[in-house]
Amino acid sequence: MNGYESPRKRNNRARERQTARHSRRPSVMASLPNTGDWRSKVSSIAQPVQEMRIGERLTWALRDGVWYVRHTPALWFGLIGLVGVLFVVFVATHVLNGRIFPNVWAAGVNLGDLTVEEAAAALDTAWASQLQIRLMDGDRAWDVTPAQLGLVIDSKQTAEAARAVGMSGMPMGYGIQPTVSVDFNTAQTFLLNMTNQTDIAPQNAGYTWQNDELVGIPGTDGRMLDVPRMMERLTADPAQIVEFAHIDLVMTTLPPEMNDPEPYLEQVRAATSQPITLIGYDPFTDQTVSWSTTREVFTSWIEVGESGVQVREAAFEPFLQAQVQSLNTSEQPPRYLDMRETKEAIATAVENARSQALLRIRYRPQEYTVTRGDTAYRIARKTGLPYYLVEKANEGRDLNVLSPGDTINLPSKDATIPLIPVPTKRIIVDLNNQTLKAFENGQIVFDWLISSGIDTAPTSPGIFQVLTHNEVANGSSYTLCSESGCGSWEMYWFMGMYEVTPGLMNGFHGAVLLPNGAYLGGGGVGAPFTFGCVMSQNDNAKMLYDWADEGTVVEIISSEFAPQSPLGQQVWANASNGA
């Protein structure tokens, strides 16, 4: 049966709502007093009352709307239906467009409302530059990206997993564990490089001065990153590492070589009770440079290792580098002090309670820029290097083809002085004037004529040193070869200086007995006669042989190679002035 509601009944309900509203209105006028100027008082409160009435009207309208909805079933069901339609549209939009539902996260990235492709791209971007994993070792920390750590995300599979969870993220959120693997080589390389930052070297026992008293400092343990165990930790559960954005480093304790400073206390006290002076010697310029320091700084360099007293490299290196900087000027090839040699020299000074340590100033390799007229042979002669050393420094390159502006490699000049130099002795050979002068402590001891190499086998100019001593040595040349073979000559009082090629050495010598029984040059000197050696008269050669220690520096100068030392410059100037 169809229901019917009479107009009277509907009117009665409308009256009921109106009556209810009037009953809730405040009686403003009833609160007004009957005395005074009631018109002005009414006027003073009219505006607030009007504003209150506007607010009340809105409240009443809202309440009427709610009441109407609650008492109108058709409208209530209509609203529910509208919400349902909107929800269906929302779900359908995400499903049909392949989008991930809201509030789904992976690796700290919100993937909601993205397609699988967009989500994968967002993960890749964050993975490469935004996400951070903190590596921890106690109170020390390093932040790195997962990619740096060798962690590789399968962004597409992770995005598909995020889409598969559906609406699980609504409204509280849902986290997806990313699909992560480890690139073993990248991870291992990164961790090995990290050791420069993470490792703490153990400290051997050392010493310090306190109130004029030398005090021993016990050694302390160090720490080293255990790369193999770190790799095990990384590969065990890489996804969890990403999820927590944190991993504790696995460190191994490193004990010092020596904990107890007491056994060497007296030795170190004797050595460090006075400042030490480091004397750097440059055999090429024949000059010395001195550096001094206080006993406190000197003592801070000393530690005790397995072999006894030695130099603590970490403490000494800043001082060493400061001195190296002072050695170099724009006019000179780069010079340096070798750390190993310097440490040994200081340790020897401590062991023998000496206040000085002699150091060797060394030279680094260089590049040479070719100028007009240069050939590789000419470059070798004007830089003071045997030609074969220049060839060796440019292996695989045709040195016969050079143009102005080209650069070639030059080896370190130290290649020509392999032994510890003798700083008190120096031999100067002047190829232009065919003379030899020997100096000891700056004073001339020998001065005579020599014969150097002929044009087809010239003597190389440069800075060399006495390398060997042989009372009689044999030599030969292709000029002595015939159908019956190659003859050889004998050289008396031979001292090798430099290799022309590996195994073939030029040097000093006296008389040369040729295969035919004659002496080279008739036994005379004063003009080029030899095949590259420096020949003196036999008696003079014997004196030089007995005087020149191995390591004595030899400076061979010419118009092609300018003198490098003050003594060489003095010899050259005197010869130019006819002295």
TAZI-V903797 format. One record per residue. N is the residue number from 0. RES is the residue in one letter. NEAR is the number of other ideal C-beta (glycine too) atoms within 8 Angstrom. Layout:
BEGIN
<<N:RES:NEAR> <N:RES:NEAR>>
END
This chain:
BEGIN
<<0:M:2> <1:N:3> <2:G:4> <3:Y:4> <4:E:5> <5:S:6> <6:P:5> <7:R:6> <8:K:8> <9:R:9> <10:N:8> <11:N:8> <12:R:8> <13:A:8> <14:R:8> <15:E:8> <16:R:10> <17:Q:8> <18:T:8> <19:A:8> <20:R:9> <21:H:7> <22:S:6> <23:R:5> <24:R:7> <25:P:3> <26:S:6> <27:V:8> <28:M:5> <29:A:5> <30:S:5> <31:L:9> <32:P:6> <33:N:4> <34:T:3> <35:G:5> <36:D:5> <37:W:9> <38:R:6> <39:S:7> <40:K:11> <41:V:9> <42:S:7> <43:S:6> <44:I:9> <45:A:8> <46:Q:6> <47:P:7> <48:V:9> <49:Q:8> <50:E:8> <51:M:8> <52:R:8> <53:I:8> <54:G:8> <55:E:9> <56:R:8> <57:L:8> <58:T:8> <59:W:9> <60:A:8> <61:L:8> <62:R:8> <63:D:9> <64:G:8> <65:V:8> <66:W:9> <67:Y:9> <68:V:10> <69:R:7> <70:H:5> <71:T:8> <72:P:5> <73:A:6> <74:L:9> <75:W:10> <76:F:8> <77:G:8> <78:L:9> <79:I:8> <80:G:8> <81:L:8> <82:V:8> <83:G:8> <84:V:8> <85:L:8> <86:F:8> <87:V:8> <88:V:8> <89:F:8> <90:V:9> <91:A:8> <92:T:9> <93:H:11> <94:V:7> <95:L:6> <96:N:7> <97:G:7> <98:R:10> <99:I:14> <100:F:15> <101:P:7> <102:N:12> <103:V:16> <104:W:13> <105:A:16> <106:A:13> <107:G:7> <108:V:10> <109:N:6> <110:L:14> <111:G:10> <112:D:7> <113:L:11> <114:T:9> <115:V:12> <116:E:7> <117:E:8> <118:A:18> <119:A:12> <120:A:9> <121:A:11> <122:L:17> <123:D:10> <124:T:9> <125:A:12> <126:W:13> <127:A:8> <128:S:5> <129:Q:7> <130:L:11> <131:Q:8> <132:I:15> <133:R:10> <134:L:11> <135:M:10> <136:D:10> <137:G:4> <138:D:3> <139:R:7> <140:A:8> <141:W:9> <142:D:7> <143:V:10> <144:T:11> <145:P:12> <146:A:9> <147:Q:7> <148:L:11> <149:G:15> <150:L:16> <151:V:9> <152:I:14> <153:D:10> <154:S:12> <155:K:8> <156:Q:8> <157:T:17> <158:A:17> <159:E:9> <160:A:11> <161:A:13> <162:R:12> <163:A:6> <164:V:11> <165:G:5> <166:M:6> <167:S:8> <168:G:13> <169:M:8> <170:P:4> <171:M:6> <172:G:8> <173:Y:10> <174:G:7> <175:I:12> <176:Q:8> <177:P:13> <178:T:10> <179:V:13> <180:S:8> <181:V:11> <182:D:9> <183:F:9> <184:N:7> <185:T:8> <186:A:14> <187:Q:11> <188:T:9> <189:F:12> <190:L:12> <191:L:8> <192:N:7> <193:M:11> <194:T:11> <195:N:6> <196:Q:6> <197:T:13> <198:D:10> <199:I:7> <200:A:7> <201:P:12> <202:Q:10> <203:N:12> <204:A:14> <205:G:14> <206:Y:14> <207:T:10> <208:W:12> <209:Q:5> <210:N:4> <211:D:3> <212:E:6> <213:L:12> <214:V:8> <215:G:11> <216:I:9> <217:P:8> <218:G:17> <219:T:7> <220:D:9> <221:G:13> <222:R:12> <223:M:10> <224:L:14> <225:D:9> <226:V:10> <227:P:6> <228:R:8> <229:M:12> <230:M:12> <231:E:8> <232:R:9> <233:L:14> <234:T:8> <235:A:6> <236:D:5> <237:P:12> <238:A:10> <239:Q:8> <240:I:14> <241:V:15> <242:E:10> <243:F:7> <244:A:10> <245:H:8> <246:I:11> <247:D:6> <248:L:10> <249:V:9> <250:M:10> <251:T:8> <252:T:7> <253:L:10> <254:P:8> <255:P:13> <256:E:8> <257:M:12> <258:N:7> <259:D:10> <260:P:14> <261:E:6> <262:P:6> <263:Y:10> <264:L:11> <265:E:6> <266:Q:11> <267:V:14> <268:R:9> <269:A:8> <270:A:14> <271:T:15> <272:S:7> <273:Q:6> <274:P:9> <275:I:15> <276:T:10> <277:L:15> <278:I:11> <279:G:14> <280:Y:12> <281:D:11> <282:P:13> <283:F:10> <284:T:7> <285:D:14> <286:Q:8> <287:T:8> <288:V:11> <289:S:8> <290:W:8> <291:S:7> <292:T:9> <293:T:6> <294:R:11> <295:E:8> <296:V:9> <297:F:12> <298:T:13> <299:S:10> <300:W:12> <301:I:16> <302:E:13> <303:V:16> <304:G:10> <305:E:5> <306:S:4> <307:G:9> <308:V:13> <309:Q:11> <310:V:11> <311:R:13> <312:E:8> <313:A:6> <314:A:8> <315:F:13> <316:E:9> <317:P:7> <318:F:10> <319:L:11> <320:Q:8> <321:A:8> <322:Q:13> <323:V:11> <324:Q:7> <325:S:7> <326:L:12> <327:N:8> <328:T:4> <329:S:3> <330:E:3> <331:Q:8> <332:P:7> <333:P:8> <334:R:12> <335:Y:10> <336:L:14> <337:D:8> <338:M:9> <339:R:6> <340:E:10> <341:T:15> <342:K:12> <343:E:8> <344:A:12> <345:I:14> <346:A:12> <347:T:10> <348:A:13> <349:V:13> <350:E:10> <351:N:6> <352:A:7> <353:R:8> <354:S:7> <355:Q:9> <356:A:13> <357:L:8> <358:L:12> <359:R:12> <360:I:13> <361:R:10> <362:Y:11> <363:R:9> <364:P:7> <365:Q:8> <366:E:7> <367:Y:10> <368:T:7> <369:V:12> <370:T:6> <371:R:4> <372:G:5> <373:D:10> <374:T:8> <375:A:14> <376:Y:7> <377:R:10> <378:I:14> <379:A:13> <380:R:12> <381:K:8> <382:T:11> <383:G:12> <384:L:14> <385:P:12> <386:Y:10> <387:Y:10> <388:L:12> <389:V:17> <390:E:10> <391:K:8> <392:A:11> <393:N:11> <394:E:6> <395:G:3> <396:R:6> <397:D:4> <398:L:10> <399:N:6> <400:V:5> <401:L:10> <402:S:6> <403:P:7> <404:G:6> <405:D:8> <406:T:8> <407:I:15> <408:N:10> <409:L:12> <410:P:11> <411:S:8> <412:K:12> <413:D:8> <414:A:9> <415:T:14> <416:I:13> <417:P:7> <418:L:8> <419:I:5> <420:P:12> <421:V:10> <422:P:9> <423:T:5> <424:K:13> <425:R:12> <426:I:15> <427:I:14> <428:V:14> <429:D:14> <430:L:11> <431:N:8> <432:N:6> <433:Q:13> <434:T:12> <435:L:15> <436:K:11> <437:A:15> <438:F:13> <439:E:9> <440:N:5> <441:G:5> <442:Q:6> <443:I:7> <444:V:7> <445:F:11> <446:D:7> <447:W:10> <448:L:9> <449:I:13> <450:S:14> <451:S:14> <452:G:11> <453:I:9> <454:D:5> <455:T:4> <456:A:9> <457:P:10> <458:T:13> <459:S:15> <460:P:11> <461:G:12> <462:I:14> <463:F:10> <464:Q:17> <465:V:16> <466:L:12> <467:T:10> <468:H:8> <469:N:8> <470:E:7> <471:V:8> <472:A:8> <473:N:8> <474:G:11> <475:S:8> <476:S:9> <477:Y:5> <478:T:4> <479:L:11> <480:C:8> <481:S:7> <482:E:3> <483:S:3> <484:G:6> <485:C:9> <486:G:10> <487:S:9> <488:W:13> <489:E:10> <490:M:14> <491:Y:14> <492:W:13> <493:F:14> <494:M:15> <495:G:11> <496:M:13> <497:Y:13> <498:E:10> <499:V:10> <500:T:6> <501:P:5> <502:G:5> <503:L:7> <504:M:11> <505:N:14> <506:G:14> <507:F:15> <508:H:16> <509:G:15> <510:A:13> <511:V:15> <512:L:9> <513:L:10> <514:P:7> <515:N:4> <516:G:5> <517:A:7> <518:Y:9> <519:L:12> <520:G:11> <521:G:6> <522:G:8> <523:G:7> <524:V:13> <525:G:7> <526:A:7> <527:P:10> <528:F:9> <529:T:15> <530:F:8> <531:G:11> <532:C:14> <533:V:16> <534:M:17> <535:S:15> <536:Q:11> <537:N:11> <538:D:7> <539:N:11> <540:A:16> <541:K:11> <542:M:9> <543:L:16> <544:Y:13> <545:D:6> <546:W:10> <547:A:13> <548:D:7> <549:E:10> <550:G:10> <551:T:13> <552:V:15> <553:V:12> <554:E:15> <555:I:14> <556:I:15> <557:S:10> <558:S:3> <559:E:7> <560:F:11> <561:A:5> <562:P:11> <563:Q:10> <564:S:12> <565:P:7> <566:L:13> <567:G:13> <568:Q:9> <569:Q:8> <570:V:14> <571:W:12> <572:A:8> <573:N:8> <574:A:12> <575:S:6> <576:N:6> <577:G:4> <578:A:4>>
END
